[in-house]
């Protein structure tokens, strides 16, 4: 006999653990400088975390340590800058890594504190600025790009070049999944099995 008596009925699929493309309210949980082994270029990467949610268990903070502490809100790894070869430039106008974090600090009203930071390397500078801005919420614009990884389609998140973080949601673009600059879907693969056509309509 089919009966729901004594059984819990779960509604929906629950809240996703990951932040999704679009405008999100979140804070920098951590930030790091990545270096390409091939080119030596560097890029900035954030772990963003949304506000804490009730009855929610997020991803493990320490990757692979499922018994360890979990994020209290939705979280995501986000590419915050392009791969650049100007990471040793000490001017934010020439160094995208410095520029991205500087604008975030200014949006948070922390320009004076930012100006007090002195560092001998970009990695040290990023670590010090991260301590300053971590845990403070802003609106972030997250672009999405589908990629294939181990046979699955995943969505990589990144910040646009401009208008990526603000204290006010209406200062950022309205997210449009159909806009290729906001979301890039995986291109359909060519179908194998058709006979190749070598000649264009021999007449």
PyMOL commands that set and color helices and strands:
alter all, ss='L'
color gray80, all
select helices_A, chain A and resi 96-107+111-115+122-133+169-171
alter helices_A, ss='H'
color red, helices_A
select strands_A, chain A and resi 22-35+42-50+75-79+138-149+152-159+165-166+183-184
alter strands_A, ss='S'
color yellow, strands_A
deselect
rebuild
show_as cartoon
